[in-house]
Amino acid sequence: MNATGQRSAGDSAAGSRAGDGAGLTVVWAVVDTDIGPLLLAATDAGLVNVVFHASPAVRDRAVERLGSRLGTDPVEAPDSPLLAEPIRQLKAYFAGERRDFELPLDWSLISGFNRQVLRELASGVPFGTVVGYGDLAGRVGQPRAAQAVGVAMGANPLPVVVPCHRVVESDGGIGGFGGGLETKRQLLALEGVLPQPLF
């Protein structure tokens, strides 16, 4: 499936592989961006993880956790063909040259309601727009599940590409964010939703 929510082929196969590690390739690299270093990880099925603030300590924990979740040892491979397009599209996004990500995504790190909400977010909340937690809950048929939507955003294994920064409080507040509120403000400013910071 891509970030616009139009392809689902391969999702179930990726999900059934998670944890057994049989023949699973996981590659990763750290990419410098305007919001700091991001760790990107991919499998043969697609981009599987994006991690904010990928300092050496954060990177090491993320790689260890990813290996544990997927049952295989991730390999640092910045030149891997599996990472080439994610890296290119992220650089274009931060340069203001791309609004939408067109990438295969491996959803095997998330399931159930959380995956349902994140798929709706990826396909239904475009660049330059925001949605309330309750509104997003309503879109997946659970209008009283605003708090659960917040949990799903916090569990998002693919931030930026699956744009949880676009989910805000209905009263106009910015809401929470796993990457920190300043990172959320920077991403919303990049997309023209908030004024650019003065520093």
C-alpha positions in Angstrom: 0.0 0.0 0.0 1.2 3.5 -0.7 0.9 6.5 1.5 -2.2 7.6 -0.4 -4.0 4.4 0.6 -4.5 3.0 -2.9 -2.7 -0.3 -2.8 -3.1 -3.1 -0.3 -1.4 -6.0 -2.1 1.2 -7.6 0.0 0.1 -6.2 3.3 -1.2 -9.5 4.7 1.9 -11.3 3.5 4.1 -8.8 5.3 2.0 -9.1 8.4 2.2 -12.9 8.4 5.9 -12.8 8.2 6.4 -10.5 11.2 8.0 -12.3 14.0 9.2 -15.4 12.2 12.1 -13.7 10.3 12.1 -16.4 7.7 13.7 -14.8 4.6 12.9 -11.3 5.8 15.2 -8.5 4.8 15.3 -5.4 6.9 17.6 -2.5 6.0 18.0 0.8 7.6 19.7 4.2 7.3 19.8 7.5 9.1 19.0 10.5 7.0 19.6 14.2 8.0 16.5 16.4 7.6 15.2 19.8 8.6 13.7 18.2 11.8 16.9 16.3 12.7 18.1 12.8 11.8 15.4 10.3 10.9 16.0 6.6 10.9 14.3 4.9 7.9 13.9 1.1 7.8 12.4 -1.0 4.9 11.6 -4.6 4.1 11.0 -6.1 0.7 7.3 -5.1 1.2 8.1 -1.4 1.7 9.0 1.2 4.2 8.3 -0.2 7.7 9.6 2.3 10.2 10.5 6.0 10.6 12.1 7.1 13.8 12.5 10.7 15.0 15.7 12.2 16.6 17.9 9.3 15.5 20.9 10.0 17.7 23.2 7.0 18.1 21.5 6.0 21.3 18.0 6.3 19.8 19.1 4.6 16.6 20.5 1.6 18.5 17.3 1.2 20.6 15.2 1.5 17.5 17.2 -1.1 15.5 17.1 -3.5 18.4 13.4 -3.1 18.9 12.8 -3.5 15.1 14.8 -6.7 15.1 12.9 -8.0 18.0 9.5 -7.2 16.5 10.3 -8.6 13.1 12.4 -11.5 14.2 15.5 -10.7 12.2 18.6 -8.6 12.4 18.2 -5.3 10.6 21.2 -4.3 8.4 22.5 -0.8 8.0 22.4 -0.2 4.2 22.1 3.4 3.2 22.7 2.5 -0.5 20.0 -0.3 -0.5 17.5 0.0 -3.4 14.8 -0.6 -0.8 15.7 2.8 0.8 16.5 4.8 -2.3 13.0 6.0 -3.1 12.0 6.7 0.5 15.1 8.8 1.0 14.6 10.6 -2.3 10.9 11.4 -1.5 11.6 12.6 2.0 14.4 14.9 0.8 11.9 16.3 -1.8 9.3 16.8 0.9 11.5 18.7 3.1 12.8 20.8 0.2 9.1 21.8 -0.6 9.1 19.9 -3.8 6.7 17.0 -2.9 3.4 17.0 -1.1 2.4 13.3 -1.3 4.4 10.2 -0.7 4.0 7.4 -3.2 5.8 4.6 -1.5 5.0 0.9 -0.7 4.4 0.6 3.0 4.9 -2.5 5.1 2.2 -2.3 7.9 3.4 -5.3 9.8 4.4 -3.3 12.9 0.8 -2.2 13.5 -2.6 -3.9 13.4 -6.3 -3.7 14.3 -7.9 -0.3 15.1 -4.5 1.5 15.0 -3.8 0.3 11.5 -7.3 1.2 10.3 -7.0 4.7 11.7 -3.5 5.2 10.2 -4.7 4.0 6.8 -7.5 6.5 6.8 -5.1 9.2 7.9 -2.7 8.3 5.0 -5.4 8.3 2.4 -7.8 11.0 3.6 -5.9 13.9 5.2 -3.8 15.6 2.5 -0.9 18.0 2.7 -1.8 21.4 4.1 -4.8 20.2 6.0 -5.5 19.0 9.5 -8.1 16.8 11.2 -9.4 16.5 14.8 -8.9 13.3 16.8 -12.7 12.9 17.1 -13.2 13.6 13.4 -10.7 11.0 12.4 -12.4 8.5 14.8 -15.7 9.2 13.1 -14.2 8.5 9.7 -13.5 5.0 10.8 -16.9 4.5 12.3 -15.9 5.0 15.9 -17.0 8.6 16.7 -16.5 8.2 20.5 -12.9 6.9 20.1 -11.0 10.2 20.0 -8.7 9.0 22.8 -8.0 5.8 21.0 -7.1 7.7 17.9 -4.6 9.6 20.0 -3.1 6.3 21.1 -3.0 5.2 17.5 -1.1 8.3 16.5 1.4 7.6 19.3 1.9 4.1 18.0 2.4 5.2 14.3 5.5 3.4 13.1 5.7 5.6 9.9 5.5 9.2 11.0 5.9 12.0 8.4 5.0 9.5 5.6 1.8 8.6 7.5 1.1 12.1 8.6 0.1 11.9 12.3 1.4 15.5 12.6 -1.9 16.6 10.8 -4.1 15.4 13.7 -4.9 18.2 16.1 -7.3 19.0 19.0 -10.8 20.1 18.0 -10.5 23.3 20.1 -7.6 24.4 18.0 -4.8 23.1 20.2 -1.9 21.4 18.5 -2.3 18.1 20.5 0.5 15.7 21.3 3.2 14.2 19.2 5.7 11.4 19.6 8.4 13.5 17.9 7.8 16.4 20.3 5.6 19.5 19.8 8.4 21.6 18.2 8.8 18.9 15.5 5.0 18.9 15.0 5.0 22.7 14.6 7.9 22.5 12.1 6.1 20.0 10.0 2.8 21.9 10.1 4.7 25.1 9.2 6.4 23.3 6.3 2.9 22.4 5.0 1.6 26.0 5.5 -0.8 25.1 8.3 1.1 27.2 10.9 3.3 30.2 10.5 7.0 29.5 10.1 8.9 29.7 13.4 10.8 32.9 13.9 14.0 31.1 14.8 
